[in-house]
Amino acid sequence: MCCATKFSARKFTIARFVVFGLLTFSTAAVTQTLQPKQPQPAPAAAPTAPTQPAPGEAAPPQPTWMVNCTNVSGGFDCRASQTLIAKKTGVRVLTLVVRTTPDAKKPIMLIQVPLGIFLPAGITLQIGKEAAKKLPLQSCSQEGCLTEYAVTDAEIAVMQQDADLTVSVQDLKKAPVTLQVPGLGFAAAYSKMK
């Protein structure tokens, strides 16, 4: 009985040191990532650009498209995407993806909207000043409802000119809900996909 107690006490002590070590390591890692980096002094010859716009000037808009590529057999599956998040709630209200696959070199647009919309109305998509297109919803899951659209070369050309996209759905009361998707940065994102 005494040997079993010593063995259990030793296991407990070792376990306590392991847990303490993990907590110390993870706390140090979090602390390290949360500490701001110290600014590096600029070389004397290099002029520094202002970090804030002057009063009355607007900050230049930032590109809003991201690119993600996955290596698949036969090449890369690349996607330029943008997600719109509601400012007040932090909930995703729209995800728009333009994707090319190695086998089908034509781009495909995927549009995902949240649940709680009037499904028979589908999605209305307008690219720039082009005529709006009505797209049926193809499927819904816990993540939202999805449609897929084969984007034409002419529509890609319009999008590459940073044209905004307008996506409209109807809520459950059949009231229109319209979202603007900024086109800024699409041309650069799309060129990275090639």
Buried (B, 14 or more C-beta within 10 A) or exposed (E): EEEEEEEEEEEEEEEEEEEEEEEEEEEEEEEEEEEEEEEEEEEEEEEEEEEEEEEEEEEEEEBBBBBBEEEEEEEBBBBBBBBBEEEEEEEBBBBBBBBBBEEEEEBBBBBBBBEEBBEEBBBBBBBBEBEEEEBEBEEBEEEBBBBBBEBEEEBBEBBBEBBBBBBBBBEEEEEEBEBEBBBBBBBBBBEBBE
